[in-house]
Amino acid sequence: MQEYYFYLTLTYEQCLAYYEGEVEHIQVIEDGGKRIRFPAQHIRRFVSTIGVSGRFRLQLDDNNRFIALEKVT
């Protein structure tokens, strides 16, 4: 299993495209400098009236398949 930590800050307006399904993936740079891309549907539960803000942990299996995304702070 692989874990990646990153900060993500998006305004509500920026989230609309993700939330409405117009954008399929989100790309972030994790703490080690690696560029990571994952399906946008996984941030939907973190969207509030102000958008998304915080530190997250992305877990992938050994074949780089999604396991979990959780907010850690």
C-alpha positions as MATLAB code, in Angstrom:
seq = 'MQEYYFYLTLTYEQCLAYYEGEVEHIQVIEDGGKRIRFPAQHIRRFVSTIGVSGRFRLQLDDNNRFIALEKVT';
ca = [
       0.000    0.000    0.000;
       1.131    3.535   -0.759;
       0.208    6.713    1.095;
       0.512   10.272   -0.155;
      -0.008   13.434    1.893;
      -0.889   16.793    0.366;
      -2.659   20.092    0.982;
      -5.687   20.972   -1.107;
      -7.442   24.345   -1.142;
     -10.246   25.060   -3.603;
     -12.951   27.708   -3.470;
     -16.566   26.630   -3.744;
     -16.653   28.009   -7.282;
     -13.613   25.926   -8.227;
     -15.303   22.856   -6.744;
     -18.446   23.219   -8.812;
     -16.815   21.750  -11.898;
     -15.615   18.757   -9.858;
     -18.852   18.396   -7.936;
     -21.029   18.548  -11.046;
     -18.897   15.963  -12.825;
     -17.523   18.288  -15.499;
     -13.959   17.516  -14.460;
     -12.962   13.886  -14.073;
      -9.638   14.101  -12.202;
      -7.835   16.195   -9.638;
      -4.093   16.572   -9.808;
      -2.037   17.483   -6.748;
       1.615   17.536   -5.782;
       2.214   15.420   -2.722;
       4.683   16.365    0.015;
       7.561   14.520   -1.664;
       7.093   16.444   -4.930;
       5.386   13.676   -6.884;
       2.435   14.621   -9.079;
      -0.627   12.518   -8.212;
      -3.917   12.329  -10.133;
      -7.101   10.770   -8.787;
     -10.821   10.741   -9.679;
     -12.557   13.998   -8.705;
     -15.558   12.126   -7.327;
     -13.521   11.386   -4.205;
     -13.468   15.017   -3.028;
     -17.243   15.470   -3.174;
     -17.786   14.536    0.455;
     -15.280   17.227    1.535;
     -16.918   20.127   -0.331;
     -18.566   22.698    1.927;
     -20.031   26.141    1.313;
     -16.495   27.559    1.337;
     -14.999   24.831   -0.870;
     -12.315   22.360    0.148;
      -9.409   23.163    2.411;
      -7.059   20.993    4.413;
      -4.436   18.320    4.496;
      -5.322   14.954    3.020;
      -4.007   11.411    2.873;
      -4.531    9.372   -0.285;
      -4.124    5.614   -0.010;
      -3.500    3.443   -3.064;
      -2.945   -0.284   -3.359;
       0.211   -1.777   -4.875;
      -1.373   -1.498   -8.352;
      -2.071    2.243   -7.824;
      -5.791    1.651   -7.393;
      -7.730    3.938   -5.076;
      -8.323    2.719   -1.520;
      -9.216    5.842    0.442;
      -8.986    9.606    0.690;
      -9.266   11.168    4.112;
      -8.845   14.582    5.607;
      -6.168   14.520    8.284;
      -6.358   18.156    9.465;
];
